[in-house]
Amino acid sequence: MVTPDPPRLMPVCFQPLVWPAGEKLLAEILVQQPSAENLLAFLRGPAAPTVALPELHARYADVSQHDRLLLALPDHPLVRNNILVPLHSAKAAFVLGHYVSCIALGGMVAEMLAVFRFEITQPSAKLRSRLSDREFGRLGQEKRIDLLAQLELIDTPTARVFTGVRGRRRRYMHLLRKHDRQAAGDAKEVYKGAVELTRRVMGVGLSGTSITFHEDVIRLLRDAGLLEEG
């Protein structure tokens, strides 16, 4: 006869993926209606820091110091879907205290920027690499960075930022972690790097009262019929 083990107590995260007020049955039991406050608590997640407004504001102010020079981005589908949206999501993740999510998204932005830089390049430079856009996209990020540098599509400081973002992202995306004591600092550095890469690859600048972009970006907009000649 097998004797069952006695009941044991252990800490658990009970229904960690549920928004109680968003579930009809739970909302009735808890007498809770969906609200901005309990939605924010759900978005915070089971392990992130507090979502008290002063702390959210403090994290926003902390990370925002790194994107002041990103004055504008072209409203082109390639830029909006692959760079702007995930970059905005990375910042929102940092504000909520989702530091690993911020690192993952910032790393994704860096990878998309490398592919974007190659794809908008003049055909002559691509011929020198003997790679199609699809083949370049299939390369690992380290090889992409090296090739962009060899083709002189990015300068040494830009390559260095690419490498820094890649190194931090790799530590979090490929290795199990016992703790996240450095996650906040690493997330801020990855976001800072992703923003700087966006500004460098897009060539965002200011000339008088006009915002300027890299000539390859201008050509992309012109080819898409999104550029009105003044």
Phi, psi and omega in degrees: 000132181267125178269122181294147177296145177292153178302145179232153177257140178208150179287137177221158168262102187281125181043059186291346182257012185256138168262098189308315182290343178271352178261124187303311183294313180296321180299322178291319180294317183275356184050058185228132176256148176304135179215166178298324183293311182283337172293318179297323177297322177293315180296330177301320180090175187281347187229359183281165178297175182301155177252021175303134186307317179301324181286322175300316180296320180296318179292323177298313181296323181296312185279336183291341180295345184264357182238015182297328184275355176274081191292323183196161173227147178297139179272067177249141183308320180299319181284314184297311187283326188259343185235303185296309183298310178294331178291319176297319179295325177297318179293317178299321179297319178297315181300322180281351182088013178271074191291321179293322176298319178299317180296315180298315181291320177297321176295323177297317179301316179299319179294318179295325179293322178297314179294317180301317181299321179289318186291332181268004183285151175303141182307327182300320179291324179293323180299325179295334180272340182059034179235141172277168177302318181296316180295320179296318180297334181276351178290157171290159184298324180299316179291325177299314181300314180300317182292319178300321179291318180298324180277000180060035176271342172225152178268177184299315178300322179293317177300323180295320178293316176306313183295321179296316178296316180300317182296317180292317180299318184299324181296330184263333185271343187237357182230137174290142184241137176277336181206165182237039186297333180262001189298319182298313179294319179294321179299318180296320179292322178294316178297315178303316180294318180296320178294315180297319178296320178300314180296319181290312182294321179283343182068034183292125179209184181225125177236103186067242178254010183253140174274134183246155177226165178299146183299328177292326176292319178300318179296321177301315180294320180295316179297332180272000181072025182256006183247122175261115180291129181269000000 
